[in-house]
């Protein structure tokens, strides 16, 4: 490690320590320019962009000021009226975002579909691109089955004390030569146009195709896919991992929307509600169900009525599968009684009640504890059991093949149920809808939801008076989320000086705000998703139904904050694959802004480290930086990693990227 690198690392550690201590102690109340508690208009614009959006991009504060902060907020509340065509164009290559679940399963088959083909219950598709994916997966499945059989035979032989001679007589298929596959790929890059490249891949054996797909890393992978249309690219990538194509497109879309969408409040609320109604992507069929869950369940209702959102999640295949309600059977239902009769006829021993009835309480418990009433919402264990009985029969048609919600009366528990003192008369599927209506209009639900919104938008310690006012709005307006947010955004608590930069960013908020502030151009968001995973916040990756915490104490420690700073240094130095940042463009913008305001620098901004620091502080931190942060960075402006000065090159331009990375990792930027 060079001396310059060591000094930068020491500075990172210094800033990390500063961030940790200052975040733990809380931000000191800033001095006000006047006795008024109202924020200055420029600060209001920055505050709105940091709370209703994933942070400002260069020029956003000026645009919001020109429109008027209140008018901009009203516009964000009417997301469907905002033109977001540029965002739609960015997402156009990701075909799975526009597919229904059945179509996703058909194009990117999971193992149960391949198993059905192997057992002769389904046939291979005629379409050549689909067929290539199926054939590659079929061969992989058959190889896995053969290995299982060999292991079983070997274990059996070992158990009887005999030696199997099968392996000695068999000529095993040679493993694919990864080096040869790479050479073949390079040859195609050099000689074939995209269409011919695809044809050549389709003519390979399934084994060669999988080896080629597995080798798609780095520049070679980018070049191999270059010029292919989206479907062709997906096909090549799916030859080895069909499921991964679906997941990666969903993850990329979330990040790209957060960075580039003009409908920023909608993206914030989609993230909020997905976290509230969390579903873990790593559970079986949810790999395929989550695309439709976010698109068809969360997004359309993010600013609508809470009851509509609640019903949509309850009937969502993703939620039914995640919390196992699709398997829940009433203990006295026709299905359960039929199983009991069959067991008696066959002389099977009577099973214990829990296994016999098949009643699953997972969804019932999370519905009340996490989705509506809250842990202190006044319900009992008896209520949980009754709710579970109500939702028996809410199930799925062939979940692993993309089937949707259905109600099966034969699985449903008959009879009236009593929940929270309310009698719900026997009525099949209607019982669940009646209960969801009851929960959506309960005062405890209003309080619980509004408190979470205040934690997200205002403070980790939510002011009770604000929560109460929002809850009243919730109840008076039939759970209208947009009206509740209007009460929030017009409240004095939201605009109080102590609320400014009072919230610590989650890893997602931090990463996206850094990309926005640096005006990054993202061509591949997968490496960014990997960064989030290393920071402890993999997208769609929270296994418990609680979702990720929105509070500082979950994310503030020196190790995590140093990881954030390492990210900003990689971002600003151009070492984050698939993302480009141009510090010179930010400096040029600031230079023009100075000249527009009638101020002129004595030298071009890009030539003087001190002026670079001042310009980037203005661009990235809205000109508001603590003395500690400014002094810590300014004291290192002569370090070789920043100054780039050498004996034979004294006039070389300073490294603005390092300064930018340090400011993006500063305590000020870590807060919103």
C-alpha positions as CSV (number, residue, x, y, z in Angstrom):
1,X,0.0,0.0,0.0
2,X,1.4,3.4,-1.0
3,X,1.8,6.3,1.4
4,X,-1.1,8.1,-0.4
5,X,-3.4,5.1,-0.1
6,X,-2.6,4.7,3.6
7,X,-3.4,8.4,4.3
8,X,-6.8,8.0,2.5
9,X,-7.6,5.0,4.6
10,X,-6.7,6.8,7.7
11,X,-8.9,9.7,6.7
12,X,-11.7,7.2,6.0
13,X,-11.3,5.8,9.5
14,X,-11.3,9.3,11.0
15,X,-14.5,10.2,9.2
16,X,-16.1,6.8,10.0
17,X,-15.4,7.4,13.7
18,X,-16.8,10.9,13.3
19,X,-19.9,9.7,11.7
20,X,-20.5,7.0,14.3
21,X,-20.1,9.3,17.2
22,X,-22.1,12.1,15.8
23,X,-24.9,9.9,14.7
24,X,-25.1,8.1,18.0
25,X,-25.2,11.4,19.9
26,X,-27.6,13.0,17.6
27,X,-27.3,16.1,15.5
28,X,-26.9,19.3,17.4
29,X,-29.6,21.9,16.8
30,X,-28.4,24.2,14.1
31,X,-28.4,28.0,14.6
32,X,-31.2,29.8,12.9
33,X,-30.7,32.9,10.7
34,X,-33.8,34.3,12.3
35,X,-36.0,33.8,15.2
36,X,-38.5,32.0,12.9
37,X,-38.7,28.3,13.2
38,X,-39.7,28.0,9.6
39,X,-36.9,26.6,7.3
40,X,-35.4,28.8,4.7
41,X,-36.8,28.0,1.3
42,X,-33.7,26.5,-0.1
43,X,-33.3,24.3,2.9
44,X,-37.0,23.3,2.6
45,X,-36.3,22.2,-1.0
46,X,-33.3,20.1,0.1
47,X,-35.3,18.7,3.0
48,X,-38.3,17.7,0.7
49,X,-35.9,16.0,-1.8
50,X,-34.2,14.1,1.0
51,X,-37.4,12.8,2.5
52,X,-40.0,12.5,-0.3
53,X,-37.3,11.4,-2.8
54,X,-34.0,9.4,-2.7
55,X,-32.1,12.6,-2.4
56,X,-31.5,15.4,-4.9
57,X,-29.7,15.1,-8.3
58,X,-27.7,18.0,-9.6
59,X,-30.0,20.9,-10.4
60,X,-33.0,19.4,-8.5
61,X,-33.0,21.9,-5.7
62,X,-33.1,24.8,-8.2
63,X,-36.0,23.1,-10.1
64,X,-38.0,22.6,-7.0
65,X,-37.4,26.2,-5.9
66,X,-38.5,27.4,-9.4
67,X,-41.7,25.4,-9.1
68,X,-42.3,26.0,-5.4
69,X,-41.7,23.4,-2.7
70,X,-45.4,23.0,-1.9
71,X,-46.4,22.7,-5.6
72,X,-43.6,20.1,-6.1
73,X,-45.0,18.0,-3.2
74,X,-48.5,18.2,-4.6
75,X,-47.1,17.0,-7.9
76,X,-45.4,14.0,-6.3
77,X,-48.6,13.1,-4.5
78,X,-50.2,12.8,-8.0
79,X,-47.6,10.4,-9.4
80,X,-49.8,9.1,-12.2
81,X,-49.8,12.6,-13.8
82,X,-46.0,12.8,-13.9
83,X,-44.4,11.9,-17.3
84,X,-41.9,9.1,-16.7
85,X,-41.4,8.0,-20.3
86,X,-37.6,8.2,-19.9
87,X,-37.8,5.7,-17.0
88,X,-40.0,3.3,-19.0
89,X,-37.3,3.4,-21.8
90,X,-34.6,2.4,-19.3
91,X,-36.6,-0.6,-18.2
92,X,-37.6,-1.7,-21.8
93,X,-34.9,-4.4,-22.0
94,X,-36.2,-6.2,-18.9
95,X,-38.9,-8.4,-20.4
96,X,-39.8,-10.2,-17.2
97,X,-41.1,-7.0,-15.7
98,X,-44.0,-7.1,-18.2
99,X,-44.7,-10.9,-17.9
100,X,-47.3,-12.6,-15.9
101,X,-46.1,-15.2,-13.5
102,X,-47.1,-18.1,-15.8
103,X,-45.3,-16.5,-18.6
104,X,-42.2,-16.1,-16.5
105,X,-42.3,-19.8,-15.5
106,X,-42.8,-20.8,-19.1
107,X,-39.8,-18.8,-20.3
108,X,-37.5,-19.4,-17.4
109,X,-38.5,-22.9,-16.1
110,X,-38.0,-23.9,-12.4
111,X,-37.0,-27.4,-11.5
112,X,-40.6,-28.8,-11.1
113,X,-41.3,-27.9,-14.8
114,X,-38.1,-29.6,-15.9
115,X,-38.9,-32.6,-13.7
116,X,-42.3,-32.9,-15.5
117,X,-40.6,-33.0,-18.8
118,X,-38.1,-35.6,-17.6
119,X,-41.0,-37.8,-16.4
120,X,-42.8,-37.5,-19.8
121,X,-45.6,-35.3,-18.4
122,X,-44.7,-32.3,-20.5
123,X,-43.0,-31.8,-23.8
124,X,-40.2,-29.4,-24.8
125,X,-41.4,-26.1,-26.3
126,X,-41.1,-25.7,-30.1
127,X,-39.7,-22.1,-29.9
128,X,-35.9,-22.5,-30.5
129,X,-34.9,-19.9,-27.8
130,X,-37.2,-21.5,-25.2
131,X,-36.2,-24.9,-26.2
132,X,-32.5,-24.2,-25.7
133,X,-33.1,-23.1,-22.1
134,X,-35.2,-26.2,-21.4
135,X,-32.7,-28.6,-22.9
136,X,-29.8,-27.1,-20.9
137,X,-31.8,-27.4,-17.7
138,X,-33.1,-30.8,-18.6
139,X,-29.5,-32.1,-19.0
140,X,-28.5,-30.5,-15.8
141,X,-31.4,-32.1,-14.0
142,X,-30.6,-35.5,-15.4
143,X,-27.0,-35.2,-14.4
144,X,-28.0,-34.4,-10.9
145,X,-30.3,-37.4,-10.8
146,X,-27.5,-39.6,-12.0
147,X,-25.2,-38.3,-9.3
148,X,-27.9,-39.0,-6.7
149,X,-28.3,-42.6,-8.0
150,X,-24.5,-43.2,-8.0
151,X,-24.3,-41.9,-4.4
152,X,-27.2,-44.2,-3.3
153,X,-25.6,-47.2,-5.1
154,X,-22.2,-46.5,-3.5
155,X,-23.8,-46.1,0.0
156,X,-25.7,-49.3,-0.5
157,X,-22.6,-51.2,-1.6
158,X,-20.7,-49.8,1.4
159,X,-23.5,-50.9,3.8
160,X,-23.4,-54.5,2.5
161,X,-19.6,-54.7,2.5
162,X,-19.5,-55.3,-1.2
163,X,-17.8,-53.2,-3.8
164,X,-19.7,-51.6,-6.7
165,X,-18.1,-52.2,-10.1
166,X,-20.4,-49.9,-12.0
167,X,-18.2,-46.9,-11.8
168,X,-15.2,-48.9,-12.9
169,X,-17.0,-50.1,-16.1
170,X,-18.5,-46.7,-16.9
171,X,-16.9,-44.0,-19.0
172,X,-18.1,-40.8,-17.3
173,X,-18.9,-37.9,-19.6
174,X,-16.0,-35.4,-19.6
175,X,-16.5,-32.2,-17.8
176,X,-17.0,-29.1,-20.0
177,X,-13.7,-27.4,-20.8
178,X,-14.2,-23.9,-19.5
179,X,-11.1,-22.7,-21.3
180,X,-12.3,-24.1,-24.6
181,X,-15.7,-22.5,-24.1
182,X,-14.1,-19.1,-23.5
183,X,-12.0,-19.5,-26.7
184,X,-15.2,-20.4,-28.6
185,X,-16.9,-17.3,-27.2
186,X,-14.0,-15.1,-28.2
187,X,-14.0,-16.6,-31.7
188,X,-17.7,-15.7,-32.1
189,X,-17.1,-12.2,-30.8
190,X,-14.4,-11.7,-33.5
191,X,-16.2,-13.3,-36.4
192,X,-20.0,-13.3,-36.0
193,X,-22.6,-10.6,-36.0
194,X,-25.3,-10.8,-33.2
195,X,-27.8,-12.9,-35.1
196,X,-25.2,-15.4,-36.3
197,X,-23.8,-15.5,-32.8
198,X,-27.2,-16.6,-31.4
199,X,-27.5,-19.2,-34.1
200,X,-24.1,-20.6,-33.2
201,X,-25.0,-20.8,-29.6
202,X,-28.2,-22.6,-30.3
203,X,-26.3,-25.2,-32.3
204,X,-24.1,-26.1,-29.4
205,X,-24.8,-29.0,-27.1
206,X,-26.7,-28.2,-23.9
207,X,-23.5,-28.9,-22.0
208,X,-21.5,-26.4,-24.1
209,X,-24.3,-23.9,-23.7
210,X,-24.3,-24.1,-20.0
211,X,-20.5,-23.8,-19.8
212,X,-20.7,-20.8,-22.1
213,X,-23.4,-19.1,-20.0
214,X,-21.4,-19.8,-16.8
215,X,-18.4,-18.1,-18.3
216,X,-20.3,-14.8,-18.9
217,X,-18.3,-12.6,-16.6
218,X,-16.5,-9.3,-17.0
219,X,-15.9,-7.7,-20.4
220,X,-16.2,-10.9,-22.3
221,X,-19.7,-11.4,-21.2
222,X,-20.7,-7.9,-22.1
223,X,-19.1,-8.3,-25.6
224,X,-20.8,-11.6,-26.2
225,X,-24.2,-10.2,-25.5
226,X,-23.6,-6.9,-27.3
227,X,-26.0,-6.3,-30.2
228,X,-28.4,-9.0,-29.2
229,X,-32.0,-8.1,-28.5
230,X,-33.3,-8.4,-24.9
231,X,-34.9,-11.8,-25.5
232,X,-31.7,-13.2,-27.0
233,X,-29.6,-11.8,-24.1
234,X,-32.0,-13.3,-21.5
235,X,-31.8,-16.7,-23.3
236,X,-28.0,-16.8,-23.3
237,X,-27.9,-15.9,-19.6
238,X,-30.7,-18.3,-18.7
239,X,-28.9,-21.3,-20.2
240,X,-27.2,-21.9,-16.8
241,X,-29.5,-20.0,-14.3
242,X,-33.0,-19.2,-15.6
243,X,-34.1,-18.1,-12.1
244,X,-31.2,-15.7,-11.9
245,X,-32.4,-13.7,-14.9
246,X,-35.8,-13.1,-13.2
247,X,-34.2,-12.0,-9.9
248,X,-31.6,-9.8,-11.5
249,X,-34.1,-8.0,-13.7
250,X,-36.3,-7.3,-10.7
251,X,-33.4,-6.0,-8.7
252,X,-32.0,-3.9,-11.5
253,X,-35.5,-2.3,-12.0
254,X,-35.8,-1.4,-8.4
255,X,-32.5,0.4,-8.3
256,X,-32.9,2.1,-11.6
257,X,-36.3,3.4,-10.7
258,X,-35.0,4.7,-7.4
259,X,-32.2,6.5,-9.2
260,X,-33.9,7.9,-12.2
261,X,-37.7,7.9,-11.8
262,X,-39.4,11.3,-11.8
263,X,-42.0,9.8,-9.6
264,X,-39.8,9.8,-6.6
265,X,-42.4,9.8,-3.8
266,X,-44.1,6.8,-5.5
267,X,-40.8,4.9,-5.5
268,X,-40.2,5.8,-1.8
269,X,-43.7,4.5,-1.0
270,X,-43.4,1.3,-3.0
271,X,-40.2,0.6,-1.0
272,X,-42.0,1.5,2.3
273,X,-45.0,-0.8,1.6
274,X,-43.0,-3.6,0.3
275,X,-41.0,-3.5,3.5
276,X,-44.2,-3.3,5.5
277,X,-45.7,-6.3,3.7
278,X,-42.4,-8.0,3.3
279,X,-41.9,-11.2,1.2
280,X,-38.6,-13.0,1.0
281,X,-37.4,-13.7,-2.5
282,X,-35.3,-16.7,-1.4
283,X,-38.3,-18.9,-0.6
284,X,-39.1,-21.3,-3.4
285,X,-41.8,-20.1,-5.8
286,X,-41.4,-16.5,-4.6
287,X,-38.4,-16.2,-6.9
288,X,-41.0,-16.1,-9.7
289,X,-43.9,-14.6,-7.8
290,X,-42.2,-11.4,-6.6
291,X,-42.2,-9.6,-9.9
292,X,-46.0,-9.6,-10.0
293,X,-46.2,-8.9,-6.3
294,X,-44.4,-5.6,-6.6
295,X,-45.9,-4.7,-10.0
296,X,-49.6,-5.7,-9.5
297,X,-50.0,-5.5,-5.7
298,X,-47.7,-3.0,-4.1
299,X,-47.2,-0.4,-6.8
300,X,-50.8,0.3,-7.9
301,X,-51.9,0.9,-4.3
302,X,-48.8,2.7,-2.9
303,X,-50.7,6.0,-2.7
304,X,-54.3,4.7,-2.6
305,X,-56.6,3.2,0.0
306,X,-55.0,1.0,2.7
307,X,-57.8,-1.5,2.6
308,X,-57.3,-2.1,-1.1
309,X,-53.6,-2.7,-0.5
310,X,-54.4,-5.0,2.5
311,X,-56.8,-7.1,0.4
312,X,-54.4,-7.2,-2.5
313,X,-51.6,-8.5,-0.3
314,X,-53.8,-11.1,1.4
315,X,-54.8,-12.5,-2.0
316,X,-51.3,-12.2,-3.5
317,X,-49.7,-15.6,-4.5
318,X,-46.4,-14.3,-3.2
319,X,-47.8,-13.6,0.3
320,X,-49.9,-16.8,0.4
321,X,-46.8,-18.8,-0.5
322,X,-44.4,-16.9,1.8
323,X,-46.4,-17.3,5.0
324,X,-47.8,-20.8,4.0
325,X,-51.4,-19.8,4.1
326,X,-52.0,-21.6,0.8
327,X,-51.5,-24.9,2.7
328,X,-53.8,-24.0,5.6
329,X,-56.7,-26.5,6.0
330,X,-59.6,-26.1,8.5
331,X,-59.6,-28.9,11.1
332,X,-63.3,-29.6,10.5
333,X,-63.3,-28.8,6.7
334,X,-64.3,-31.4,4.1
335,X,-60.7,-32.0,3.2
336,X,-59.6,-32.6,6.8
337,X,-62.6,-34.9,7.5
338,X,-62.0,-36.8,4.3
339,X,-58.3,-37.4,5.3
340,X,-59.5,-38.7,8.7
341,X,-61.9,-41.2,7.0
342,X,-59.2,-42.4,4.7
343,X,-56.8,-42.9,7.6
344,X,-59.4,-44.9,9.5
345,X,-60.2,-47.1,6.5
346,X,-56.5,-47.8,6.0
347,X,-55.9,-48.5,9.7
348,X,-53.5,-45.7,10.1
349,X,-52.9,-44.4,13.7
350,X,-54.7,-41.3,14.7
351,X,-52.4,-38.3,14.3
352,X,-52.1,-35.5,16.8
353,X,-54.6,-32.6,16.4
354,X,-52.0,-30.2,15.1
355,X,-50.9,-32.4,12.3
356,X,-54.4,-33.6,11.6
357,X,-56.1,-30.3,11.1
358,X,-53.4,-28.6,9.0
359,X,-54.3,-25.2,10.3
360,X,-51.4,-22.7,9.7
361,X,-51.4,-19.5,11.8
362,X,-48.4,-17.8,10.2
363,X,-50.4,-15.3,8.1
364,X,-53.0,-14.7,10.8
365,X,-50.3,-13.7,13.3
366,X,-48.4,-11.5,10.9
367,X,-51.6,-9.9,9.6
368,X,-52.4,-8.5,13.0
369,X,-48.9,-8.0,14.5
370,X,-47.1,-6.6,11.4
371,X,-49.6,-5.6,8.8
372,X,-52.4,-3.9,10.8
373,X,-52.9,-3.7,14.6
374,X,-49.3,-3.8,15.7
375,X,-47.9,-5.9,18.5
376,X,-49.8,-4.0,21.2
377,X,-53.0,-3.9,19.1
378,X,-55.2,-5.7,21.7
379,X,-55.6,-9.1,20.1
380,X,-55.1,-12.5,21.8
381,X,-53.9,-15.9,20.8
382,X,-57.5,-16.9,20.5
383,X,-58.0,-14.1,17.9
384,X,-55.0,-15.4,16.0
385,X,-56.5,-18.9,15.8
386,X,-59.8,-17.6,14.7
387,X,-58.2,-15.4,12.0
388,X,-56.3,-18.5,10.8
389,X,-59.6,-20.4,10.6
390,X,-61.2,-17.5,8.6
391,X,-58.4,-17.7,6.0
392,X,-58.5,-21.4,5.4
393,X,-59.3,-22.1,1.8
394,X,-57.4,-18.9,0.6
395,X,-54.9,-20.8,-1.5
396,X,-53.2,-21.1,-4.9
397,X,-53.6,-22.9,-8.2
398,X,-50.3,-24.7,-8.9
399,X,-48.0,-22.2,-7.2
400,X,-44.8,-23.6,-8.7
401,X,-46.2,-23.2,-12.2
402,X,-47.3,-19.6,-11.7
403,X,-50.9,-20.2,-10.7
404,X,-52.9,-17.4,-9.0
405,X,-55.2,-17.0,-6.0
406,X,-58.3,-19.1,-5.6
407,X,-60.7,-19.9,-2.8
408,X,-61.3,-23.6,-2.2
409,X,-64.5,-24.1,0.0
410,X,-63.6,-27.7,0.8
411,X,-60.5,-26.5,2.7
412,X,-62.4,-23.8,4.6
413,X,-63.3,-24.2,8.2
414,X,-67.1,-24.0,8.6
415,X,-69.0,-22.1,11.3
416,X,-69.0,-18.6,12.7
417,X,-65.8,-17.0,14.1
418,X,-65.3,-14.3,16.7
419,X,-62.3,-11.9,16.3
420,X,-61.7,-8.9,18.6
421,X,-65.2,-9.4,20.0
422,X,-66.8,-9.2,16.5
423,X,-68.8,-12.2,15.3
424,X,-68.1,-13.0,11.7
425,X,-70.9,-15.3,10.3
426,X,-70.1,-18.3,8.1
427,X,-69.7,-17.1,4.6
428,X,-66.7,-18.7,2.9
429,X,-64.4,-16.2,1.2
430,X,-66.5,-13.3,2.3
431,X,-65.3,-13.9,5.9
432,X,-61.8,-12.9,5.0
433,X,-62.9,-9.8,3.2
434,X,-65.1,-8.8,6.2
435,X,-62.2,-9.3,8.6
436,X,-59.8,-7.3,6.4
437,X,-62.3,-4.4,6.3
438,X,-62.6,-4.6,10.1
439,X,-58.8,-4.5,10.6
440,X,-58.3,-1.7,8.0
441,X,-60.7,0.6,9.9
442,X,-59.5,-0.2,13.4
443,X,-58.0,2.8,15.3
444,X,-55.0,0.6,16.4
445,X,-54.3,0.0,12.7
446,X,-54.5,3.7,11.9
447,X,-52.1,4.5,14.8
448,X,-49.7,1.7,13.9
449,X,-49.5,2.6,10.2
450,X,-49.1,6.3,10.8
451,X,-46.4,5.8,13.4
452,X,-44.4,3.8,10.9
453,X,-44.9,6.6,8.3
454,X,-43.6,9.2,10.8
455,X,-40.6,7.0,11.5
456,X,-39.8,6.8,7.8
457,X,-40.4,10.5,7.0
458,X,-39.7,12.5,10.2
459,X,-37.9,10.9,13.2
460,X,-36.9,7.6,14.8
461,X,-38.7,9.0,17.9
462,X,-42.1,9.9,16.3
463,X,-43.9,12.9,17.9
464,X,-47.2,11.4,19.4
465,X,-49.2,14.5,18.4
466,X,-48.3,14.1,14.8
467,X,-49.1,10.4,14.8
468,X,-52.5,11.2,16.4
469,X,-53.4,13.8,13.7
470,X,-52.4,11.5,10.9
471,X,-54.4,8.6,12.5
472,X,-57.5,10.9,12.6
473,X,-57.0,11.7,8.9
474,X,-56.6,7.9,8.2
475,X,-59.9,7.1,9.9
476,X,-61.9,10.1,8.5
477,X,-60.7,9.4,4.9
478,X,-61.3,5.6,4.7
479,X,-57.5,4.9,5.0
480,X,-56.6,7.1,2.1
481,X,-52.8,7.0,2.1
482,X,-52.5,10.2,0.0
483,X,-54.5,12.2,2.4
484,X,-52.5,10.9,5.4
485,X,-49.3,12.0,3.6
486,X,-50.8,15.4,3.0
487,X,-51.3,15.8,6.8
488,X,-47.7,14.6,7.3
489,X,-46.1,16.9,4.8
490,X,-48.0,20.0,6.0
491,X,-47.2,19.4,9.6
492,X,-44.9,21.7,11.6
493,X,-43.1,18.6,12.9
494,X,-42.0,17.6,9.4
495,X,-40.6,21.1,8.8
496,X,-39.1,21.7,12.2
497,X,-35.4,22.7,12.2
498,X,-34.5,19.7,14.4
499,X,-36.0,17.3,11.7
500,X,-33.5,18.5,9.1
501,X,-30.9,15.8,8.5
502,X,-32.2,14.0,11.5
503,X,-32.6,10.6,9.8
504,X,-29.8,8.2,9.2
505,X,-30.0,6.7,5.7
506,X,-30.5,3.0,5.3
507,X,-28.0,1.3,3.0
508,X,-30.5,1.5,0.1
509,X,-31.2,5.2,0.7
510,X,-27.5,5.9,1.1
511,X,-26.4,4.1,-2.1
512,X,-29.2,5.5,-4.2
513,X,-28.7,9.0,-2.9
514,X,-25.0,8.8,-3.7
515,X,-25.8,7.7,-7.3
516,X,-28.2,10.6,-7.7
517,X,-26.0,13.2,-6.1
518,X,-23.0,12.2,-8.3
519,X,-25.2,12.2,-11.4
520,X,-24.1,8.6,-12.1
521,X,-24.9,6.8,-15.3
522,X,-25.8,3.2,-14.4
523,X,-25.7,0.7,-17.3
524,X,-25.6,-2.4,-15.0
525,X,-27.1,-2.2,-11.6
526,X,-26.2,-5.8,-10.5
527,X,-22.8,-4.7,-9.0
528,X,-24.7,-2.1,-7.0
529,X,-27.0,-4.7,-5.7
530,X,-24.0,-6.7,-4.6
531,X,-22.7,-3.7,-2.7
532,X,-26.0,-3.5,-0.8
533,X,-25.8,-7.1,0.1
534,X,-22.3,-6.5,1.6
535,X,-23.8,-3.7,3.6
536,X,-26.4,-6.0,5.1
537,X,-29.4,-5.0,3.0
538,X,-29.8,-7.3,0.0
539,X,-32.8,-6.3,-2.0
540,X,-35.9,-8.5,-1.4
541,X,-33.6,-10.4,0.9
542,X,-35.1,-9.9,4.3
543,X,-36.1,-13.4,5.4
544,X,-38.2,-12.6,8.5
545,X,-41.6,-10.9,7.8
546,X,-40.6,-7.9,9.9
547,X,-38.8,-6.2,7.0
548,X,-35.7,-4.0,7.4
549,X,-35.5,-1.5,10.2
550,X,-35.9,2.2,9.3
551,X,-34.1,3.3,12.5
552,X,-30.5,4.4,12.9
553,X,-29.5,1.9,15.6
554,X,-29.8,-0.9,13.1
555,X,-27.3,0.6,10.7
556,X,-24.9,2.8,12.7
557,X,-21.5,1.2,13.6
558,X,-18.0,2.0,12.5
559,X,-17.6,-1.2,10.4
560,X,-20.8,-0.6,8.5
561,X,-20.1,3.1,8.0
562,X,-16.5,2.4,6.7
563,X,-18.1,0.0,4.3
564,X,-20.3,2.8,3.0
565,X,-17.2,5.0,2.6
566,X,-15.5,2.3,0.6
567,X,-18.5,2.2,-1.7
568,X,-18.3,6.0,-2.3
569,X,-14.6,5.8,-3.0
570,X,-15.2,3.0,-5.5
571,X,-18.1,4.9,-7.1
572,X,-16.2,8.2,-7.4
573,X,-13.0,6.6,-8.7
574,X,-14.8,4.7,-11.5
575,X,-14.1,1.3,-9.9
576,X,-17.8,0.3,-9.6
577,X,-18.5,-1.9,-12.7
578,X,-21.5,-0.8,-14.7
579,X,-21.6,2.7,-13.3
580,X,-19.8,5.8,-14.5
581,X,-19.4,9.1,-12.6
582,X,-18.0,12.3,-14.1
583,X,-16.8,14.6,-11.4
584,X,-15.7,17.1,-14.0
585,X,-19.4,17.5,-15.0
586,X,-20.4,18.4,-11.5
587,X,-17.6,20.9,-11.3
588,X,-18.6,22.4,-14.6
589,X,-22.1,22.8,-13.4
590,X,-21.0,24.6,-10.2
591,X,-18.7,26.8,-12.2
592,X,-21.6,27.9,-14.4
593,X,-23.8,28.5,-11.3
594,X,-21.1,30.7,-9.8
595,X,-20.9,32.8,-13.0
596,X,-24.7,33.0,-13.2
597,X,-24.8,34.4,-9.6
598,X,-22.3,37.1,-10.6
599,X,-19.4,35.4,-8.8
600,X,-16.2,34.5,-10.5
601,X,-13.5,32.2,-9.3
602,X,-9.9,33.4,-9.6
603,X,-9.1,30.2,-11.5
604,X,-11.2,27.4,-13.1
605,X,-12.9,25.2,-10.4
606,X,-11.2,22.1,-11.7
607,X,-7.6,23.5,-11.2
608,X,-7.6,24.4,-7.5
609,X,-8.2,21.7,-4.8
610,X,-9.7,24.2,-2.4
611,X,-12.2,25.4,-5.0
612,X,-13.0,21.8,-6.0
613,X,-13.8,21.1,-2.3
614,X,-16.0,24.2,-2.0
615,X,-17.8,23.4,-5.3
616,X,-18.4,19.7,-4.3
617,X,-19.6,20.7,-0.9
618,X,-22.1,22.9,-2.5
619,X,-23.2,20.3,-5.1
620,X,-23.3,17.2,-2.8
621,X,-24.2,18.8,0.6
622,X,-26.2,21.8,-0.5
623,X,-23.3,24.0,0.8
624,X,-23.9,22.8,4.4
625,X,-20.9,21.1,5.8
626,X,-19.7,20.9,9.4
627,X,-16.3,22.5,10.4
628,X,-15.1,19.0,11.3
629,X,-15.8,17.5,8.0
630,X,-14.5,20.4,6.0
631,X,-11.3,20.5,8.1
632,X,-10.8,16.8,7.8
633,X,-10.9,16.8,4.0
634,X,-9.1,20.1,3.6
635,X,-6.2,18.9,5.7
636,X,-5.6,16.2,3.1
637,X,-5.8,18.2,-0.1
638,X,-2.1,18.0,-0.6
639,X,-2.0,14.2,-0.3
640,X,-0.7,12.5,-3.5
641,X,-4.0,10.7,-4.0
642,X,-5.7,14.1,-4.3
643,X,-3.1,16.5,-5.5
644,X,-1.5,14.1,-8.0
645,X,1.6,16.3,-7.8
646,X,4.9,14.9,-8.9
647,X,8.3,16.5,-9.3
648,X,8.1,16.3,-13.0
649,X,4.4,17.2,-13.3
650,X,3.6,20.0,-10.8
651,X,0.6,21.3,-12.7
652,X,-1.4,18.0,-13.0
653,X,-5.1,18.5,-12.2
654,X,-6.2,17.4,-8.7
655,X,-8.2,14.2,-8.3
656,X,-11.7,15.5,-7.8
657,X,-13.0,11.9,-7.5
658,X,-11.3,11.3,-4.2
659,X,-12.7,14.6,-2.7
660,X,-16.1,13.6,-4.0
661,X,-15.9,10.2,-2.5
662,X,-14.9,11.6,0.9
663,X,-17.8,14.0,0.9
664,X,-20.3,11.3,-0.1
665,X,-19.0,9.3,2.9
666,X,-19.3,12.3,5.3
667,X,-21.6,12.4,8.3
668,X,-23.7,15.1,6.6
669,X,-24.3,13.0,3.5
670,X,-25.1,9.9,5.6
671,X,-28.2,11.8,7.0
672,X,-31.3,12.9,5.2
